[in-house]
Amino acid sequence: MTGASGTLGYNIVRRLGATHAEMRVHVLMRTPDETLFGDLSNVDLERVDMADFEALARAVEAFQPNAIIHCAASGVRPSKISWFEQIHLNVSATVALFQASCEVPDCHFIHVSTGLVYSEQDRPCREHDPIDTLHPYGATKAAADCLLRAGAERLKRHLTVVRPFSFTGLHDGGDRLFPSLLRAAAEGRKFPMSAGTQIRDFCAVQDVAEAIVMVLEEGTLPGRDIFNIGSGRSISLRAIVASVCRQLEIDVDLDLGAMPFHPYEPMHLVADTHLAQSMGWMPRTNLSYAVWELARTQFPGLAVRQPEQFIDRRRRAGDAAVLTVSAGVR
């Protein structure tokens, strides 16, 4: 497992630790943090820098994994590292890890990519839609996608590409959307954001982690080697934020239009999740509940109302209508 210090990787490891006590989970981290998984007896950490390809190969050879879940990446937000360093991590290190996996018989390589690889579709993206983007992070992940799929076909290796769309929840942090929103609420200041007219697909991170663990458990079948993971709902970003604020009863002024909309970001980024549903997966967790969990752990002094934990599918269509109407609420 790589990328376990990130939001999604952290939740994948915790799910594996909680539901697969018999499974040994070996986590590669540049700076191992024992406090993250110290309560999980089947998880061990090894200090490995993703930029050190020889160390990666040694770690894989020594552990002989049945599967590798590759979550490590950089640059989903405007990156603090250079463009070329981002390529080195997201593309070159990914290929190096895949090469190391090819030395292990029957090793299933699960590559965690992103919905940002797709070209603009103005509808939910399907797994075999064109990959073409100028988004710096999306472009590096798209390059890795193509190289891994070509290599797996040539070398007859077991590869699954999982493309999560937007998500949040436990262990989210930095300047990402919902940690920034909660921080503004906790500090009693306006929350600057874009106009929020872009259409987005937000999912609770625990549901995304569940999908990736299901891929590991099921092993996947020929013809089902790529999965989009998301809510499948097409809603404006400002409607999503307004709904979360309303359900958590957060008193924060949304300063719409205060932040620029980056020209390389798609206006419509939503997942078609039919293939994931064919695997038996569906999002179950209310997004506002995921944000509530984040608030409870990272902003304990902020008063937030606990929302319903699970999605009420009987009300789902109606909720979308309410969200659309509330998009202008500040």
N, C-alpha and C positions, 0 to 999 in steps of 0.2 A: 504494500500500500504506500502510495506517495501522496503528498499534499494534505496530510492529516491535520496540519495546523490551520488550514482554511475552513471556511464555514461548512462546505459540503463534505470535505474529507473527514472533518471532526465528527459529523453526524453519521457518516458511513461506519467509521470505526466503532462508535458507541453502539450503533445498531448491531453490528457483528458481534461485539463483545457481550451484548445483552441477550441475543437470540441464538448464538452459536457458541456455547461454552466449550464445545468439543473442538472448535476450530482454532488453530494457532494463527494469530494475526501479527505479521512482522511489518512494522512501520519504519520507513526510511525518512529521516528528518535531518535537515542541516543543523538545527539546534534542538536536540531532544528536550522535551518538557514533560517530566514525569508527572506533573500535576494534572495533565490532561486526561490520562488514562490509568492512573495509578490504582484505581479501584477495580480495574478489569484484569483478572488473573491470566487471561489468554492473550493479552496484548503485550508485545515487547517492542522496544525502540532501538534503532541503530542509527548512529551518526553517519550520514552520507550526504555529501553535497551533490545536488543534481548536475552541477557543472563538471563534476569529476566522473567522466564516463568509465574510467577503469574501476573506480570504487563502486559504481553502479553494477558493473558486470561481476565483480567479486561478490557483492552482496547477494545477487540473484543466484550465482553459482553455488554459494554456500547454503542458501536457504532451500533451493529447489522447490519453488512454489508451484502449487496446482493452478494458481491464477494470480495475475497482477492487476490491481485496480490503480490506474494512473490518473491521479487527480491534480498533481502539481502543475501550476501554470502561473504566469504573471501578466498583468497588464489589462485586466478586465475594465479597470478605471484608467484614466490618463496615467500612464506609467511613470514611476520615478526612475526607472532604469532606461538605458538607451534602447533605441529601436533594434540594434544589432544584438544586444544582450537578451532582449525579449525573444528574438528568433532563436538564439542559442538555447534558451531554456524551453520554449514552447515547441520548437521543431527539432533541433539537433539532439537535445537530451531525450526527447520522446523517442526518436528513432534509435538512439543508443540503448535505451531501456528495452525497446522491442527487439533489437538485435540480441541483447542478452537473454531475453525470454525464449528466443529461438533455439538456444542451447539446452533448454529444458524440455524433455518430452511431454507433449500434451498440455502445455501451459496455456491457459486461456488468458489472452490479453484484453482487458477492458479499458478502453480509452475514453475518458470523460472529456468531451468536447464542449460545444456551446451552440445555441440557436443562432448566434451572431455570424455563423459561417454562411448563411443563406443570402442570396440576392433578394432584393425587395419583391414581394409577391402580392401585396395588398389583400391577402387572405391568409389563413393559417398555413404554415409551412409543412410540406410533406417531406418524408425522409429522402426522396430521390429528386427533390427540386434542385435547381442549379446552385452550386457553391460559388459565390462571387461577391466579395465585399471589400470595401476600402477601410472598414473598421480595423485599426491596428491589431487589436487582440483577436478579432474574428478571423483576420487574414492569416495570422500565424497558426491558429487552430485549424483552419481550413487546409493549410499546407500540410500539417501533420496528418489530418484525416486522409487526404489523398495518398500520401506516401505510405501510411500504414495499410490502407486498403489494397493498394497495388502490391505491397510486399506480402501481405497475407495471402493474396490470390496466387502470386508467383511461388511462394514457399509453402502453400497449403497449411497455413497456420490458423488457429482458432482466434478470431478477432471479433470483438463487438464494440461498436462506437455508440456511445450514449450522448445525446445532445440536450442538456438541460437548458431551459429558458430561464427567465428571471426567478429568483427565489430569495427567501429570507427566513430567519428564525434563530435558534440558539447558536451562539458563537459568531454571529454576524458582527462586523465591526468596521473600523476605519471610517472612510467618508462615503460608504455605501448609503443608499437611499434611506432605509428605515432606521439604522443607527443614528444617522444625521438628524432625522425627524425627531426621534426621541431625545436626542441631546438638546435640540432647540427647545423642545417642550420643557425639559428639566431646567434649562437656563432661563426660561421665560422670555425668549426672543422670537422674532419672526423666523420662519423657515424659508430660505430662498430656494426656489426651484425653477425649472423651465415652465413654459406655459402649460405643460402637461397635456397637450393635445395628442401626443403620440400614443398609439394603441399598443398596449403591453399585455403580457401574460405572466402573472405572478403566482408562485406556488410556495407552499410551506416546505422548508428544506427537509424536514423529516420524511415527507412524501417522496421527494427526489431521492433521498438516501434509500428509502424502501425499494424504489424501482431498480436502483443499481444492485442492491443485494439480491433482488429477484433475478436479475440477469445472471448474477454469479450462481445462484441456486439452480436456475433452469438450464443454464448452459447455452441457450438459444438454439435455433434450428437454421439450416441453410435457407437463405432468402430473407432471414430476419436478423440481419447483422447490424442494423442501425435503428436506434429508437429515439424519437423526440419525447422529451419529458416536460410537461407543463400543465397548466390548468385547462388549456384549450379554450379559454374565455377571452373574447376580444373587447377590452374595456380601456378607456382613456386613462393615462397615468394619474391625472388629477382626480378622476373618479375613484381610482383604487386608493389613493392616499386619503381622500375625504372620507371614504367608507371606513378605513382603519381608524382614523381619528374619531369618527362618530361612535364606532363600536367600543373603543377603548375609553371614550369620553375624555380625550386629550384636548386641552385648551391650547391650541397653537394657531397662529395666524400664518396661513400659506401665502407667501409672497410670490404669486404666480408671475412668471416672466422675468424674474430677477436674475436667473441663470440662463446663459445661452444654450441653444440647442445645437449640438455638434453636427456639422454637415454630413459626417460619415455614419451617423447613427440612423438606423431605419425608422421610418414613421410607423410601420406596422410590423410588429414582431410577436407572433402568436404561434403556438405549436398545434399541429394536427397530431393527436395522440392515439389514433386508431390502432397502430401497431402495438403500442405499449398496452393498450386495453386488451388486445388479443392475447397478451401474456398473462392477463388477469390483474393488471395494475390499474388503479384509478386514484386520483387525488382524494384524500379523505379529510384532511385537516383544514379548518378555517384559517385563511391567511391572517386574520386579525388575532387569532389565538397564537400563531407563531410569533407575531410581533409582541404580543403580551408576554410570552415566555422570554423573549429577548429583553424586554423592559424590566421584567422581574429580576433577571440575573445581572444585567449591566447597568441599570438605572433604578436601583432599589428605592431611592428616595422619591421617585416620580409616582404620583397617584394615578393608577390606571384601573379601569374596570375589566374584570375577567369576562371575555366573551365566550360564546359557545365553542367547544373544542372541534366538533366535527361538522362537515358540510351537510346541510339539509337539502338533499337533492330534489325534494318536492318543491322547494322554494327557489331553486337555483335560477330558473329563467326570470322569475320576478325580481330577484336580487339584482340581476344585470340591469333591468329597467330602472330600478331605484338608483343604482350607481350612476347611470347615465344622467338622470334628472339632477342628481346632487353634484354633478361635476363642477358647477360654478360656486358651490358653497365655500366660504372662507371662514 
